Amino acid sequence: MRSSRSSVRALAATATVALVAVAGVAYPFLIYFYGDRVPPAVFVAGALILIGLQLTVLRSPVAKLWRMPLILSAVLTIAVAFLDQSLAKEAYPVVRSLAVASVFGWSLISPPSLVERIARVRYPELPALAIRHCRNVTVLWAVWLTLNAAVAAALALSGDVKTWAIWTGAVSYGISGLLFVGELGYRTLVLERRARP
């Protein structure tokens, strides 16, 4: 019985993560296509729901690192909504990127780095070369995500919703995917080869 409950919880968590990922990609395009027909408060509420869903599925070994940035993201979204609801509806990609960047950045100040923590789940014993690599990758992600947030914020402030939607819904995900695949390729071809006796 306990095993079936655990399986249901794991399945629900996986479904929630998938839902948040799909909604995160769709969110900018929904604003682009429906932003002039749907009240901004609806999008702000949707962003807060997405942040809340992310908080509900924090079960990983590094979950504690994510809670405060996500809570601050929600607070920041609400604060912007009080000032300008129209701008607040475009704040979600910015605060989400800043939240993730802050987790990567904080792990550099309070080691081990986030990438190392994730790597140690699968490989508890990491050589010094791999630890350095994990730290460098963590720095790379922190810088990229901060830059991404800055670009998204500048586009939101410019009022160019089309460019903002393309950047936050497609370009930024494409760059993130290239970084991920490039790092994975480097790790596989270089680090694992060096680690062989």
C-alpha positions as CSV (number, residue, x, y, z in Angstrom):
1,M,0.0,0.0,0.0
2,R,2.8,2.4,1.0
3,S,4.6,1.5,-2.2
4,S,1.6,2.3,-4.4
5,R,1.2,5.7,-2.6
6,S,4.8,6.5,-3.2
7,S,4.4,5.6,-6.9
8,V,1.3,7.8,-7.2
9,R,3.1,10.7,-5.5
10,A,6.1,10.3,-7.8
11,L,3.9,10.2,-10.9
12,A,2.0,13.3,-9.7
13,A,5.3,15.1,-9.1
14,T,6.6,14.2,-12.6
15,A,3.3,15.3,-14.1
16,T,3.5,18.6,-12.2
17,V,7.1,19.2,-13.4
18,A,6.0,18.5,-17.0
19,L,3.0,20.8,-16.7
20,V,5.2,23.6,-15.3
21,A,7.7,23.2,-18.1
22,V,5.1,23.2,-20.8
23,A,3.3,26.2,-19.2
24,G,6.6,28.0,-18.9
25,V,7.2,27.7,-22.6
26,A,3.6,28.5,-23.6
27,Y,3.2,31.5,-21.1
28,P,5.0,34.2,-23.3
29,F,3.0,33.1,-26.4
30,L,-0.3,33.2,-24.5
31,I,0.5,36.8,-23.5
32,Y,1.4,37.7,-27.1
33,F,-1.8,36.2,-28.6
34,Y,-4.2,37.0,-25.7
35,G,-2.6,39.7,-23.7
36,D,-4.9,42.4,-25.1
37,R,-8.1,40.3,-24.5
38,V,-7.3,38.8,-21.1
39,P,-6.9,41.0,-18.0
40,P,-3.3,41.2,-16.8
41,A,-4.3,40.0,-13.3
42,V,-5.2,36.6,-14.9
43,F,-1.7,36.1,-16.2
44,V,-0.2,37.3,-12.9
45,A,-2.4,34.7,-11.1
46,G,-1.2,32.1,-13.6
47,A,2.4,32.9,-12.9
48,L,1.9,32.7,-9.1
49,I,0.2,29.3,-9.6
50,L,3.2,28.1,-11.6
51,I,5.5,29.2,-8.9
52,G,3.3,27.5,-6.3
53,L,3.3,24.3,-8.3
54,Q,7.1,24.4,-8.4
55,L,7.2,24.8,-4.6
56,T,4.9,21.7,-4.2
57,V,7.2,19.3,-6.0
58,L,10.5,20.1,-4.2
59,R,11.6,16.7,-3.2
60,S,15.2,16.5,-4.5
61,P,18.4,16.5,-2.3
62,V,18.9,20.2,-3.3
63,A,15.2,21.2,-2.7
64,K,16.1,23.5,0.2
65,L,18.1,25.7,-2.1
66,W,15.0,26.4,-4.3
67,R,12.4,27.3,-1.7
68,M,13.5,30.8,-0.8
69,P,14.2,32.0,-4.4
70,L,10.8,30.7,-5.5
71,I,9.1,32.4,-2.6
72,L,10.9,35.7,-3.4
73,S,9.9,35.3,-7.0
74,A,6.3,35.2,-6.0
75,V,6.7,38.2,-3.7
76,L,8.5,40.2,-6.4
77,T,5.7,39.3,-8.9
78,I,3.1,40.5,-6.5
79,A,5.1,43.7,-5.8
80,V,5.4,44.5,-9.5
81,A,1.6,43.8,-9.9
82,F,0.8,46.5,-7.3
83,L,2.8,49.0,-9.4
84,D,1.9,47.9,-12.9
85,Q,-0.2,44.8,-13.6
86,S,0.5,45.0,-17.4
87,L,4.3,44.8,-16.7
88,A,3.8,42.2,-14.0
89,K,2.3,39.7,-16.4
90,E,5.7,39.8,-18.3
91,A,7.7,39.5,-15.1
92,Y,7.3,35.7,-14.7
93,P,10.2,34.7,-17.1
94,V,12.4,37.3,-15.5
95,V,11.8,36.3,-11.9
96,R,12.0,32.6,-12.8
97,S,15.4,33.0,-14.5
98,L,16.6,35.1,-11.5
99,A,15.4,32.5,-9.1
100,V,17.3,29.7,-10.8
101,A,20.4,32.0,-11.3
102,S,20.4,32.7,-7.5
103,V,20.3,29.0,-6.7
104,F,23.4,28.4,-8.9
105,G,25.1,31.5,-7.5
106,W,24.3,30.7,-3.9
107,S,25.8,27.3,-4.3
108,L,29.1,28.9,-5.4
109,I,29.2,30.9,-2.1
110,S,28.1,27.9,-0.1
111,P,29.8,24.9,-1.7
112,P,29.5,22.3,-3.0
113,S,28.2,23.8,-6.3
114,L,24.7,23.0,-7.5
115,V,26.0,20.9,-10.4
116,E,28.3,19.0,-8.1
117,R,25.4,18.3,-5.7
118,I,23.3,17.0,-8.6
119,A,26.3,14.9,-9.9
120,R,26.9,13.3,-6.5
121,V,23.4,11.9,-6.5
122,R,24.6,9.5,-9.3
123,Y,28.3,9.6,-8.6
124,P,29.0,9.9,-4.9
125,E,32.8,9.9,-5.4
126,L,33.9,12.7,-7.7
127,P,37.6,13.3,-8.7
128,A,39.0,16.8,-8.3
129,L,38.8,17.3,-12.1
130,A,35.1,16.7,-12.0
131,I,34.5,18.9,-9.0
132,R,36.3,21.8,-10.8
133,H,34.3,21.1,-13.9
134,C,31.0,21.1,-11.9
135,R,32.0,24.5,-10.4
136,N,32.8,26.0,-13.8
137,V,29.5,24.8,-15.2
138,T,27.6,26.3,-12.2
139,V,29.3,29.6,-12.9
140,L,28.3,29.4,-16.6
141,W,24.7,28.7,-15.7
142,A,24.5,31.5,-13.1
143,V,25.9,34.1,-15.6
144,W,23.7,32.9,-18.5
145,L,20.5,32.9,-16.4
146,T,21.3,36.4,-15.0
147,L,21.9,37.7,-18.6
148,N,18.7,36.0,-19.7
149,A,16.7,37.8,-17.0
150,A,18.3,41.1,-17.9
151,V,17.4,40.7,-21.6
152,A,13.8,39.6,-20.7
153,A,13.4,42.5,-18.3
154,A,14.7,45.0,-20.9
155,L,12.3,43.6,-23.6
156,A,9.4,43.8,-21.2
157,L,10.2,47.4,-20.3
158,S,10.5,48.3,-24.0
159,G,6.9,47.3,-24.7
160,D,7.9,45.0,-27.6
161,V,5.7,42.1,-26.7
162,K,6.5,40.1,-29.8
163,T,10.3,40.2,-29.4
164,W,9.8,39.5,-25.6
165,A,7.7,36.5,-26.4
166,I,10.1,35.1,-28.9
167,W,13.1,35.6,-26.6
168,T,11.4,34.2,-23.4
169,G,9.4,31.5,-25.1
170,A,11.9,30.2,-27.7
171,V,15.4,31.8,-28.0
172,S,16.3,31.5,-24.3
173,Y,15.2,27.9,-24.2
174,G,17.2,27.2,-27.4
175,I,20.4,28.8,-25.8
176,S,19.8,26.8,-22.6
177,G,19.4,23.6,-24.6
178,L,22.6,24.3,-26.5
179,L,24.5,25.0,-23.2
180,F,23.2,21.8,-21.7
181,V,24.0,19.6,-24.8
182,G,27.4,21.2,-25.2
183,E,28.3,20.6,-21.5
184,L,27.0,17.0,-21.7
185,G,29.1,16.4,-24.8
186,Y,32.2,17.9,-23.2
187,R,31.7,15.9,-20.1
188,T,31.3,12.7,-22.1
189,L,34.1,13.2,-24.5
190,V,36.7,14.9,-22.3
191,L,36.1,14.3,-18.6
192,E,35.0,10.7,-18.8
193,R,37.9,9.9,-21.1
194,R,40.4,11.5,-18.7
195,A,38.9,9.6,-15.8
196,R,39.6,6.2,-17.5
197,P,42.7,4.4,-16.2
